[in-house]
Amino acid sequence: MTTSKKKLDETSHLILHLTHRDAIKKGITVVSKGEGIYVYDAEGKEYIDLTAGVTRPVHLGYGNKELAKAIYDQICQMSYFTPMMFANAPAVELAEVLSKTVPGPINRFAFECDGSEAVETAMKLAKHYHYSKGEKERFKVISRKGAYHGVNGVGLRALGSIIPMRHMMEPLAPGSIFVESPYCYRCSLGLTYPDCDMACARNIEQVIEFEGPGLISAFIGEPIQQGFGALAPPEEYWPIVRKICDRYGILLIIDEVICGFGRTGKMFGFEHFNVQPDLITMAKGITSGYVPLGAVGCTDEVMEPIAIFNHLHTYGNHPVSCAAGLKTIEILKREKLIDNSADLGKYFLEGLQALTDHPTVGEVRGTGLWTAIDFTVEKKTRTPMPTEHLINMIERANQKGLIIKLAPIRQAIEFAPPLTIQKEKIDAALKIIDECITDEEQAMGL
Ligand SMILES: Cc1ncc(COP(=O)(O)O)c(C=O)c1O
């Protein structure tokens, strides 16, 4: 498919997501082709995509014909059937495969259209669980400041980070509770790890006591958080949260929408921590972004009291999306792409760490092929670098044929290439990142 439009401008009929009118006036790149880790715009310019599609789903890279064929074959075989009162073969199979792929007791799966719906469904399942057990009052959900869990009504309440989006959509669903994030580089409690004794995790207990333990349904969190840029918590964090949830009968939902399917060098992000969730949410990498799919997994214990799940999406358990999920998991495992994410993630991180001599490079973080640079104008105070300079760096990178992205809190730049990336491409990308930082620092007179 081609379009005569080389750049999108304000005369276009298309509404873009999260894109300011001023950016549209300047002209928006129209992408027209993808191959491996490269994308090409409508003018034929080639970019290394260090963001796997900016929202990071494209784990297998672009143009994977084996995956495309699996999708085509499923459309020919059985393109659609309802998720209610009937099952379809790919959905049954994908649930079976996931039950063996997710470590621990998570054993039951429902399929939705995207990550936001997966989050909604997880919260609904948590509510069903408590309701069916006679604890009908539990409706509140705890999330972290700096979290992101999607854009739907209930999911939005667990969205702590994207302030213009959140404020515009308020009032949020009632029962939204926010606790601190484990952001050690700029601790919101003014403490220093490890002397802090993980106050950000331990304080959750006080918040629960204040909010009413019998009113809280679930705690939701990303194992490694995107808001601040690929932020992994200290290893004690998740076990402390798990213990607190157990003490108060609160279900723990770990949101694997970004981390799942190898992004962080393990199949799931929670595998980096000594924690077992009650529910997990998945999307993005589950189909490598080729067709939409979100999923929720939960334990038998969560499903046991639920006689009927009062929920119906026309496109739930979609056979074509589930067939794509099955093929994606098969390729990820066969091509050992999760090992590649771990190995090359380490290599990439070392390359980024070599940039810390730059006066503006504050903290370099990363797990697997998900890394970030948190920028500062002063290393001693860790004052964040104004966002406009990060945007300049991103634009400089685009001009040099590299796509990188701003982390949602707008203080860091993050990198999440397809898991198929190779060393030479990482070297090429690191060189451009280095040049863009140097150029911006020079422009700032540093
Ligand atoms: C952790 C997390 N949860 C949920 C979502 C929402 O997923 P989607 O954009 O597919 O609706 C996102 C999207 O970035 C996410 O990062």
The ligand as an ORCA input file, in Angstrom:
! r2SCAN-3c Opt
* xyz 0 1
  C       2.839     -1.553     30.814
  C       1.743     -1.222     29.848
  N       0.498     -1.643     30.104
  C      -0.516     -1.393     29.255
  C      -0.299     -0.693     28.088
  C      -1.416     -0.435     27.152
  O      -1.248     -1.237     26.023
  P      -1.901     -0.837     24.617
  O      -1.230      0.400     24.169
  O      -1.629     -2.034     23.761
  O      -3.352     -0.653     24.856
  C       0.977     -0.246     27.786
  C       1.251      0.509     26.547
  O       2.317      1.016     26.318
  C       2.029     -0.516     28.690
  O       3.269     -0.093     28.446
*
